[in-house]
Amino acid sequence: MPTPDTETPSAPGPMDGTHAVGLKVEDLSKSFGKFEVLKGISFEVKPGEIFVLMGPSGSGKSVLLKHVVGLELPTAGRVTIDGLDAADPMTREKVRMALVFQAGALFNSLSVYDNLALYPREHRLAKESGIREKVMRALQILSLEAAAQKMPSELSGGMRKRVAIARALVMEPQLMLYDEPTSELDPVMSVTIAEIIATLKEQYRVTSIVVSHDRDLALGIADRVGILMGGKLVHLGSAADLRQPKDPIIEEFLNPKIDLKNPRFKKLEN
Amino acid sequence: MNQLLRILEGIGSTLQLLLRAASYVPSLPRQFGRLIEQCYLIGYTTLPIVAILSFFIGSVLALQAGYSMQNFGAKQFIGALVGLSMARELGPVMVAILLTGRVGSAIAAELASMKVYQEIDALVTMNIPPARMLVMPRLAAVLLMMPVLTIIANLVGWFGGAIVANATSFISIDPSAYFATMRQTMKFEDVLNGLVKAEVFGFGIVLVCCSIGLNTRGGPREIGAAVTRAVVVSLILILVLDYFVTKALM
């Protein structure tokens, strides 16, 4: 993977004046009715670290992210950011965090430019000229300058995802959360996104939690990787540990081989 | 039992939303652009349909009153009847019903769709409270626009009644006589009571529609269901509030 500093424009910033935040998940459980999605999960993310959370679809990764930003409240256990309870709305006042949603979650009634400018405008972070500069830099990083005046409905799935990342960059967060940031993107753009995530860490010590199925992304930029299966954290270790996993279930998840003679769906039928 | 719990939950979340929105009143000057936009959507775009409907309500009222009262020789009081009915009851109620169909449904659909497509979640993570950005300007706009719409509805209704009373052969009341009886019978208080009612209805409709929209969960089908629920609840609310506000103002 190319060095982020040389291959990508610098992220909008500076993200100085604020320190990187650490995150602690303590015995977190979440149930929807009788369905238990998260079953007593505990892990820690150190300040400035890139933590990649992997796992099969429906294993509770996105639900876990929502607990970090306070969109879901735990059934048991808790999430703390720099010692502050993530479920407390005041934490969002004290810690700048951004979540890149899986489907983008762009404001459909606003243009791409206004989507990006909304946060600094609402929080009065700069004058309009300063906001314009920040927005255009974020758009440039994601190769989206031409789409500035487009409406979200005019964008492809991949472009929407890039706009969502650009919107998060404009927020200059201390804690950045990505929900499947490289899904729907072509390989080059996927690598670019990985580079941006790594750049934010290198230059601004932004703490990042990335939920992804992308094995290359995890191996390429993660400081540590967690694997969530059936609501439980079944693996927690460095990215290097995943190159040759010992657990056959993790091996199957990370390196599934196409077996035309004995396809998986037929195994399930039997 | 579940239905009752859902109703109580709905009332609770609507009151919570009201308190949250009220706490953002000081932010209103900063949101002047949004306030103007909402005034345009709630007031200006609703005006044509309010005018058309009020004209015909006034006309029908004069026609029915003329038909009924001709046997008692009380035709000269048509002006008073149309004036009082429009100002105290029909003006505010009809504007509220139109507001529900024209604006309340649009608010519920917009907010429900923002909720379903995670735009509301995105606002929360950006530390931009939806109650401040989406609810407060709408509530302020409806408070500003309801009296204007109701006064226009009253005026158009009164003139509709005057035209019909003059042009219908079996009534044939001169507009000057029509308005003279209206002036003699009506007090400023009658118009004011109607405007108070309109404010209460408008505020209730927008609050309920915002609350239902923001509490939508699920997919696109739930957006449609939220709109239906918002319209039905608003219509019931108008009629229930109508009784209590009328009683309180008597």
Boltz contact constraints between the chains, C-beta under 6 A:
constraints:
  - contact:
      token1: [A, 69]
      token2: [B, 125]
      max_distance: 6.0
  - contact:
      token1: [A, 71]
      token2: [B, 121]
      max_distance: 6.0
  - contact:
      token1: [A, 92]
      token2: [B, 127]
      max_distance: 6.0
  - contact:
      token1: [A, 99]
      token2: [B, 125]
      max_distance: 6.0
  - contact:
      token1: [A, 101]
      token2: [B, 118]
      max_distance: 6.0
  - contact:
      token1: [A, 105]
      token2: [B, 118]
      max_distance: 6.0
  - contact:
      token1: [A, 105]
      token2: [B, 119]
      max_distance: 6.0
  - contact:
      token1: [A, 105]
      token2: [B, 122]
      max_distance: 6.0
  - contact:
      token1: [A, 107]
      token2: [B, 119]
      max_distance: 6.0
  - contact:
      token1: [A, 119]
      token2: [B, 126]
      max_distance: 6.0
  - contact:
      token1: [A, 122]
      token2: [B, 128]
      max_distance: 6.0
